[in-house]
Amino acid sequence: MPPQNPIQCNQTGCILYNSYGIWDDRKTCHVATTVYPTTEEELRLAVAKANKNKLKVKFVSKFSHTIPKMACPTAWNEKAVLISTQRYNSSIVVDVANLAVTVDAGVGLRPLIDRVEEEGLSLVAATYWEGVSIGGAVSTGAHGSSWWGKGGAIHDHVIGVRLIVAGDVVNGFKRSITLNFTNDNGIEDEFIEHAKRYEFGDIQWYPSRYAAVYRYDDRVPLNTSGDGAFDFIGFRPTLAVIPDTVRASGYPVIGHQGKMQTSGSCLYSTKTDKDSACVWDPRIKGLFFYESSAILPATTFANFIRDVKKLRDMSPENFCGVDMYDGFLMRFISKSDAYLGQPEDSVVVDFNYYRADEASTPRLNEDVREEVEQMAFIKYSGKPHWAKNRKLDFVGVQEKYPNFSKFVGAKNVLDPDNMFSSKWSDEVLLGQAGKVKEDGCALEGQCICSEDRHCSPGNGYFCRRGLVYKEARVCRYSGFGFITP
């Protein structure tokens, strides 16, 4: 059962959902109408009509994966329109001679990869999850993992933008991947050498198990023997069973770039088969979680790891919840001249953790996750991924980018009437994120607690200092009160 259309309309208007079915603030995103252009001219006319009628506008692709509400154009009292690129996805023009490809903004990553590889070429930079459009991937800073060449961020491979996106491609190649399962001793001293040595390497860290998985991942010639595919287990259909006959039996596994870099087989399952849905699909009450994604300078990342290890060593079992959701994924993106790019080579660390069905329900060991989150984004000034994270992770983002004022200036020139702005983007760009504090707001990452009422005192969760990062303020269970299971 593939994901449903994120836009659901009736006679009264439309509602925009993300792929998890609930936004970070749990409030519904209502819009007046949705248009589905199929050509560049139709797209231009849709924007012109919205501008004439003073409507707020946001673009949405076939799959909506933003966790924060950046895709929602409006609050309840504003008129707005969604422009879906779902049907604006037909054009993929490959320029073999100049190693470039030009695509419609709504083209999905998988069709682009397949088309490029038909010409014997490869797309160097791509996300691990293939359920994204090219326009969405570029505009949110989506990335793979690499410090080599132009790096792992997709936007740094763009060579031109109109209402279309042009991407950087190279002569075709395959990938050779070996996974090394080992302990986490010295991980803080080894990640830089690992990133420099392996073009597409990453590291998966499981703190509670004192374990790490190093991905040795390099390009090899196209004529190298092997036709492997990396179908990440988290992106497979819920009950997918992989027969032993098609599983890799040893390392390295070699396969085409497009099959090894990105995956998402749950996107293509049968429409009526609920057992084949993506694991987070709200229609099957699947996994419900937060995803924190912080971008830290390589020069300070070792100290971040050391702090997390100190916190882990106090009570390793408190990290079991994070490790159940694949631990800490470390990927690498290069220094960039983009206004919202990274001023130096950086490490992206992602970690997922349980989110309760009810906003008022505290989580087991949530103080540990909150302390790590505040270490990453406050102590070490981590920058947030624009399509992930909770609201508090965007606090102070204006000071974290040397060229932030240039970005705002360019935005004001290109969108002088703020047609493409929203309540969410205004809060982030104007520094208002996380300043409104209500009872229980820290449980959902809408604020950092400063009073007990921001946590859940009725359930025994009170606002306390961090254990390692003393400046952190977290909701910690203090040993009394009733805990909702």
C-alpha positions as CSV (number, residue, x, y, z in Angstrom):
1,M,0.0,0.0,0.0
2,P,1.9,3.1,-1.2
3,P,1.6,6.4,0.8
4,Q,-1.6,8.3,0.2
5,N,-1.7,11.7,-1.4
6,P,-0.6,14.2,1.2
7,I,-3.3,16.6,0.0
8,Q,-6.9,15.6,0.8
9,C,-9.7,17.9,-0.5
10,N,-13.5,18.2,-0.2
11,Q,-16.1,20.8,-0.9
12,T,-14.9,23.0,2.0
13,G,-11.2,23.1,1.0
14,C,-8.0,21.0,1.4
15,I,-5.9,19.6,4.2
16,L,-2.2,19.0,3.8
17,Y,-0.6,16.2,5.8
18,N,2.9,15.0,6.1
19,S,3.8,11.3,5.7
20,Y,3.4,10.7,9.4
21,G,-0.2,12.1,9.4
22,I,0.6,14.7,12.1
23,W,2.6,17.9,12.1
24,D,5.1,18.8,14.9
25,D,2.5,21.1,16.5
26,R,-0.3,18.6,16.0
27,K,-2.4,21.4,14.3
28,T,-4.2,20.8,11.0
29,C,-2.9,22.6,7.8
30,H,-5.9,24.0,6.0
31,V,-5.8,25.6,2.6
32,A,-8.5,26.9,0.3
33,T,-7.6,25.0,-2.8
34,T,-4.9,23.0,-4.7
35,V,-3.8,23.2,-8.3
36,Y,-1.9,20.6,-10.3
37,P,0.1,22.2,-13.2
38,T,1.5,19.9,-15.8
39,T,3.6,22.4,-17.7
40,E,5.9,25.2,-16.9
41,E,3.4,27.7,-18.3
42,E,0.6,26.3,-16.2
43,L,2.8,26.6,-13.2
44,R,3.6,30.2,-14.0
45,L,-0.1,31.0,-14.4
46,A,-0.9,29.4,-11.0
47,V,1.7,31.6,-9.3
48,A,0.5,34.7,-11.1
49,K,-3.1,34.1,-10.1
50,A,-2.1,33.6,-6.5
51,N,-0.1,36.8,-6.5
52,K,-2.9,38.7,-8.1
53,N,-5.3,37.5,-5.4
54,K,-2.8,38.0,-2.5
55,L,-2.7,34.3,-1.6
56,K,-0.1,32.5,0.4
57,V,1.6,29.8,-1.7
58,K,3.5,26.6,-1.0
59,F,4.7,23.9,-3.4
60,V,4.1,20.2,-2.4
61,S,5.3,17.1,-4.2
62,K,3.8,13.6,-4.5
63,F,5.1,12.7,-1.1
64,S,5.3,15.2,1.8
65,H,8.0,14.3,4.3
66,T,8.7,17.5,6.1
67,I,8.4,17.0,9.9
68,P,8.3,20.7,10.7
69,K,5.4,22.8,9.2
70,M,7.5,24.4,6.5
71,A,5.2,23.0,3.7
72,C,2.1,24.6,5.2
73,P,1.4,28.0,3.7
74,T,-1.0,29.5,6.2
75,A,-2.6,29.8,9.5
76,W,-6.4,29.4,9.8
77,N,-7.3,33.0,9.1
78,E,-5.3,33.4,5.8
79,K,-6.2,32.6,2.2
80,A,-3.8,30.1,0.7
81,V,-3.2,27.8,-2.2
82,L,-1.1,24.7,-2.6
83,I,0.7,24.0,-5.9
84,S,1.3,20.4,-6.3
85,T,4.2,19.2,-8.5
86,Q,2.8,15.7,-8.7
87,R,1.9,16.1,-12.3
88,Y,4.7,18.5,-13.2
89,N,7.2,15.6,-13.5
90,S,7.5,14.6,-17.1
91,S,10.7,16.3,-18.3
92,I,14.1,14.7,-17.8
93,V,16.7,15.9,-20.3
94,V,20.1,14.3,-20.1
95,D,23.0,16.2,-21.7
96,V,25.6,13.4,-22.0
97,A,28.3,15.6,-23.6
98,N,28.2,18.2,-20.7
99,L,27.5,15.7,-17.9
100,A,24.3,17.5,-16.9
101,V,20.6,16.7,-16.5
102,T,17.7,19.1,-16.5
103,V,14.4,18.1,-14.8
104,D,11.0,19.4,-13.8
105,A,10.9,20.3,-10.1
106,G,8.3,17.6,-9.4
107,V,10.4,14.7,-10.8
108,G,11.1,12.0,-8.2
109,L,14.6,11.0,-7.3
110,R,14.2,7.4,-8.5
111,P,12.9,8.2,-12.0
112,L,15.8,10.7,-12.3
113,I,18.4,8.2,-11.2
114,D,17.0,5.5,-13.6
115,R,17.0,7.9,-16.5
116,V,20.5,9.1,-15.9
117,E,21.8,5.5,-15.6
118,E,20.1,4.6,-18.9
119,E,22.7,6.9,-20.5
120,G,25.6,5.2,-18.8
121,L,25.9,8.1,-16.2
122,S,25.5,8.3,-12.5
123,L,24.0,10.9,-10.2
124,V,26.8,11.6,-7.6
125,A,24.8,13.1,-4.7
126,A,21.4,11.7,-3.6
127,T,19.5,11.1,-0.4
128,Y,19.3,7.7,1.2
129,W,15.5,7.8,1.0
130,E,14.2,8.0,-2.6
131,G,10.7,9.3,-1.9
132,V,11.6,12.9,-2.5
133,S,11.2,15.3,-5.5
134,I,14.1,17.1,-6.9
135,G,12.7,20.5,-6.1
136,G,12.0,19.4,-2.5
137,A,15.5,17.8,-2.1
138,V,17.3,21.0,-3.3
139,S,15.2,23.4,-1.3
140,T,15.5,21.7,2.0
141,G,19.3,20.9,1.9
142,A,18.8,17.2,1.6
143,H,22.0,15.1,1.3
144,G,23.8,11.8,1.2
145,S,27.2,11.4,2.7
146,S,30.5,12.6,1.3
147,W,33.3,15.1,1.8
148,W,34.7,14.3,-1.7
149,G,34.4,16.7,-4.6
150,K,31.3,18.9,-4.2
151,G,30.2,16.8,-1.2
152,G,27.0,15.0,-0.3
153,A,24.5,17.9,-0.3
154,I,22.4,17.8,-3.5
155,H,22.1,21.6,-3.8
156,D,25.8,22.0,-4.2
157,H,25.6,20.0,-7.4
158,V,23.0,22.3,-9.0
159,I,24.4,24.3,-11.9
160,G,21.3,26.4,-12.7
161,V,17.8,27.1,-11.6
162,R,14.8,28.6,-13.4
163,L,11.5,26.9,-12.7
164,I,13.5,23.8,-13.4
165,V,16.5,22.3,-11.7
166,A,19.7,21.2,-13.4
167,G,21.8,18.6,-11.7
168,D,25.4,17.5,-11.9
169,V,26.1,14.0,-13.2
170,V,29.3,12.0,-14.0
171,N,30.2,9.0,-16.1
172,G,28.5,5.9,-14.8
173,F,30.1,4.0,-11.9
174,K,29.3,1.3,-9.4
175,R,29.7,1.2,-5.6
176,S,31.5,-1.2,-3.4
177,I,30.2,-1.4,0.1
178,T,31.5,-3.3,3.2
179,L,30.0,-2.9,6.6
180,N,32.3,-3.3,9.5
181,F,30.6,-4.1,12.8
182,T,32.9,-3.2,15.7
183,N,33.0,-1.5,19.1
184,D,32.8,2.3,19.5
185,N,36.2,2.8,21.0
186,G,37.9,5.8,19.4
187,I,34.9,6.7,17.2
188,E,35.5,10.4,18.1
189,D,39.1,10.1,16.8
190,E,38.4,8.0,13.7
191,F,35.4,9.7,12.0
192,I,37.5,12.3,10.1
193,E,39.9,9.8,8.6
194,H,36.9,7.6,7.7
195,A,35.2,10.4,5.8
196,K,38.4,11.3,4.0
197,R,39.2,7.7,3.0
198,Y,35.8,6.6,1.8
199,E,33.9,8.7,-0.7
200,F,30.4,7.7,0.4
201,G,31.2,6.4,3.9
202,D,29.0,6.8,7.0
203,I,28.9,5.5,10.6
204,Q,26.0,4.1,12.5
205,W,26.5,4.3,16.3
206,Y,24.6,2.4,18.9
207,P,25.6,3.9,22.3
208,S,23.8,1.5,24.6
209,R,25.6,-1.4,22.9
210,Y,29.0,0.3,22.8
211,A,28.9,-0.6,19.1
212,A,29.4,1.1,15.8
213,V,29.0,0.1,12.1
214,Y,31.5,1.7,9.7
215,R,30.3,1.8,6.1
216,Y,33.3,1.4,3.8
217,D,31.8,2.8,0.6
218,D,33.7,3.7,-2.6
219,R,33.0,4.0,-6.3
220,V,34.4,1.3,-8.6
221,P,34.5,1.0,-12.4
222,L,31.2,0.3,-14.2
223,N,32.6,-3.0,-15.6
224,T,33.3,-4.4,-12.1
225,S,31.4,-7.6,-11.5
226,G,28.3,-7.3,-9.3
227,D,24.7,-6.2,-9.4
228,G,23.9,-5.7,-5.8
229,A,21.2,-3.3,-4.3
230,F,21.1,-1.7,-0.9
231,D,17.4,-1.8,0.1
232,F,17.4,-0.3,3.6
233,I,15.2,-2.3,5.9
234,G,13.5,0.8,7.3
235,F,12.3,1.7,3.8
236,R,10.9,-1.7,2.9
237,P,7.3,-2.7,3.1
238,T,6.2,-3.5,6.7
239,L,6.1,-7.3,6.3
240,A,8.7,-7.7,3.5
241,V,10.6,-10.9,3.7
242,I,13.9,-11.1,1.8
243,P,14.7,-14.7,0.7
244,D,18.1,-16.0,1.6
245,T,18.7,-16.6,-2.1
246,V,18.9,-12.8,-2.8
247,R,20.6,-11.7,0.4
248,A,24.3,-10.8,0.2
249,S,26.4,-13.5,1.7
250,G,29.7,-11.6,2.1
251,Y,31.5,-8.3,1.6
252,P,32.1,-6.2,-0.4
253,V,28.7,-5.9,-2.1
254,I,29.0,-4.2,-5.5
255,G,26.2,-2.7,-7.5
256,H,25.2,0.3,-9.6
257,Q,25.3,3.7,-8.0
258,G,21.5,4.2,-8.3
259,K,20.8,0.9,-6.5
260,M,23.3,1.4,-3.7
261,Q,22.8,5.0,-2.8
262,T,19.1,5.4,-2.4
263,S,16.1,3.1,-1.6
264,G,12.4,3.1,-0.8
265,S,10.7,-0.1,-2.0
266,C,7.6,0.5,0.2
267,L,6.7,3.4,-2.1
268,Y,5.8,0.9,-4.9
269,S,3.7,-1.7,-3.0
270,T,0.2,-2.8,-4.0
271,K,-2.5,-0.2,-3.4
272,T,-4.8,-2.6,-1.4
273,D,-2.2,-4.5,0.6
274,K,-1.9,-2.9,4.0
275,D,0.9,-5.4,4.9
276,S,3.1,-3.7,2.3
277,A,2.8,-0.1,3.5
278,C,5.8,2.0,4.7
279,V,6.4,1.4,8.4
280,W,5.4,4.9,9.4
281,D,2.1,5.0,7.5
282,P,-0.6,6.5,9.8
283,R,-3.3,4.3,8.1
284,I,-1.8,1.2,9.7
285,K,-0.9,3.0,13.0
286,G,2.8,2.4,12.2
287,L,5.9,3.8,13.8
288,F,5.4,7.3,15.3
289,F,8.6,9.1,16.0
290,Y,10.7,12.3,16.1
291,E,13.8,12.8,14.0
292,S,16.5,15.1,15.2
293,S,19.1,16.0,12.6
294,A,22.0,18.3,13.6
295,I,24.8,19.5,11.3
296,L,28.0,20.1,13.4
297,P,31.4,21.4,12.3
298,A,33.9,18.5,12.1
299,T,36.2,20.5,14.3
300,T,33.8,20.2,17.3
301,F,32.1,16.9,16.5
302,A,34.6,14.9,18.5
303,N,33.7,16.8,21.7
304,F,30.0,16.2,21.0
305,I,30.6,12.4,20.9
306,R,32.7,12.6,24.1
307,D,29.8,14.3,25.9
308,V,27.3,11.8,24.6
309,K,29.6,9.0,25.8
310,K,29.8,10.6,29.3
311,L,26.0,10.7,29.4
312,R,25.8,7.1,28.1
313,D,28.2,5.8,30.7
314,M,26.0,7.0,33.5
315,S,23.3,4.6,32.5
316,P,23.7,2.8,29.1
317,E,20.2,1.4,29.2
318,N,18.8,4.9,28.9
319,F,20.0,4.9,25.3
320,C,18.1,1.7,24.3
321,G,15.2,3.7,23.0
322,V,17.4,5.6,20.5
323,D,19.2,2.4,19.5
324,M,15.9,0.7,18.7
325,Y,15.4,3.4,16.1
326,D,18.8,2.8,14.4
327,G,21.0,4.7,16.8
328,F,23.0,7.7,15.7
329,L,23.6,8.0,11.9
330,M,26.7,10.1,11.1
331,R,27.0,11.4,7.5
332,F,29.3,13.9,5.9
333,I,28.7,17.1,3.9
334,S,31.3,19.5,2.5
335,K,32.0,23.2,3.0
336,S,29.7,25.2,0.7
337,D,29.4,28.7,-0.7
338,A,25.6,28.5,-0.5
339,Y,24.1,31.1,1.8
340,L,22.6,28.3,4.0
341,G,25.4,25.9,3.2
342,Q,28.1,24.8,5.7
343,P,31.0,27.2,6.2
344,E,33.3,24.2,6.9
345,D,33.3,20.4,6.4
346,S,30.6,19.1,8.7
347,V,29.0,16.0,10.1
348,V,25.3,15.4,10.1
349,V,24.0,13.3,13.0
350,D,20.5,11.9,12.9
351,F,18.7,10.1,15.7
352,N,15.1,9.0,15.9
353,Y,13.0,8.4,19.0
354,Y,9.5,7.5,20.1
355,R,6.7,10.1,19.9
356,A,3.6,9.5,22.0
357,D,0.1,9.4,20.4
358,E,-1.0,12.0,22.9
359,A,0.8,15.3,23.2
360,S,0.5,15.3,27.0
361,T,2.2,11.9,27.4
362,P,5.8,12.0,28.6
363,R,8.3,9.5,27.3
364,L,10.6,7.1,29.1
365,N,14.1,8.6,29.6
366,E,13.0,11.6,27.6
367,D,15.5,13.8,29.6
368,V,18.4,11.9,27.9
369,R,17.1,12.6,24.4
370,E,16.5,16.2,25.3
371,E,19.9,16.7,26.7
372,V,21.6,15.2,23.6
373,E,19.4,17.4,21.5
374,Q,20.4,20.5,23.4
375,M,24.0,19.5,23.3
376,A,23.9,19.3,19.6
377,F,21.9,22.4,18.8
378,I,22.9,24.7,21.7
379,K,26.2,23.8,23.2
380,Y,27.8,22.8,19.8
381,S,25.7,25.2,17.7
382,G,24.4,22.5,15.4
383,K,22.4,23.7,12.4
384,P,19.0,22.0,11.8
385,H,18.0,20.1,8.7
386,W,15.2,22.2,7.3
387,A,12.8,19.4,6.7
388,K,13.3,17.6,10.0
389,N,13.6,18.5,13.7
390,R,11.4,19.9,16.4
391,K,10.7,23.6,16.8
392,L,13.2,24.2,19.5
393,D,16.0,23.0,17.2
394,F,15.5,26.1,15.1
395,V,16.0,28.6,18.0
396,G,18.9,30.9,17.2
397,V,19.4,29.6,13.7
398,Q,20.0,33.1,12.4
399,E,23.3,33.4,14.2
400,K,24.6,30.0,13.0
401,Y,25.0,30.9,9.3
402,P,27.5,33.7,8.4
403,N,25.5,34.5,5.3
404,F,22.1,34.3,6.8
405,S,21.4,38.0,6.2
406,K,22.3,37.5,2.5
407,F,19.8,34.7,2.3
408,V,17.1,36.9,3.8
409,G,18.1,39.7,1.5
410,A,17.8,37.4,-1.5
411,K,14.5,36.1,-0.3
412,N,13.1,39.7,0.0
413,V,14.2,40.5,-3.5
414,L,12.7,37.3,-5.0
415,D,9.5,37.4,-2.8
416,P,8.9,41.0,-1.8
417,D,5.3,40.4,-0.9
418,N,6.1,37.4,1.2
419,M,3.8,35.2,-0.9
420,F,5.9,32.1,-0.2
421,S,6.4,32.9,3.5
422,S,4.3,31.2,6.2
423,K,3.8,31.4,9.9
424,W,6.4,28.7,10.4
425,S,9.1,30.3,8.2
426,D,8.4,33.8,9.7
427,E,8.9,32.4,13.2
428,V,12.2,30.8,12.2
429,L,13.6,33.7,10.1
430,L,12.5,36.3,12.7
431,G,13.8,34.4,15.7
432,Q,10.4,33.7,17.3
433,A,10.6,29.9,17.3
434,G,10.2,28.3,20.8
435,K,9.4,31.6,22.6
436,V,5.8,30.9,23.3
437,K,5.6,28.6,26.3
438,E,2.5,26.7,27.3
439,D,1.9,23.9,29.7
440,G,3.5,20.7,28.5
441,C,5.3,22.5,25.6
442,A,8.7,20.8,26.3
443,L,7.2,17.3,25.8
444,E,6.7,18.0,22.1
445,G,9.8,20.1,21.5
446,Q,7.8,23.2,21.1
447,C,9.9,24.9,23.8
448,I,12.8,24.3,26.2
449,C,11.4,24.0,29.7
450,S,12.1,26.7,32.3
451,E,9.3,25.8,34.7
452,D,7.9,22.5,35.8
453,R,4.6,23.2,34.1
454,H,6.4,23.0,30.7
455,C,6.9,19.3,31.4
456,S,4.3,17.0,33.1
457,P,4.4,17.4,36.9
458,G,1.2,15.4,37.2
459,N,3.0,12.4,35.8
460,G,6.2,13.0,37.8
461,Y,8.2,14.8,35.1
462,F,9.8,18.1,36.2
463,C,12.1,20.6,34.6
464,R,15.7,19.8,35.7
465,R,19.3,20.5,34.7
466,G,21.2,18.3,32.4
467,L,23.5,15.6,33.8
468,V,26.5,16.3,31.6
469,Y,25.5,19.6,29.8
470,K,24.5,21.5,32.9
471,E,23.0,24.4,31.0
472,A,20.5,22.0,29.4
473,R,16.9,22.1,30.8
474,V,15.1,18.8,30.4
475,C,12.0,17.0,31.6
476,R,13.1,14.3,34.0
477,Y,11.1,11.8,35.8
478,S,11.7,12.3,39.5
479,G,10.5,9.1,40.9
480,F,6.9,9.8,41.9
481,G,3.6,10.5,40.3
482,F,1.8,8.3,37.8
483,I,3.5,7.6,34.4
484,T,1.2,7.0,31.5
485,P,2.4,3.9,29.7
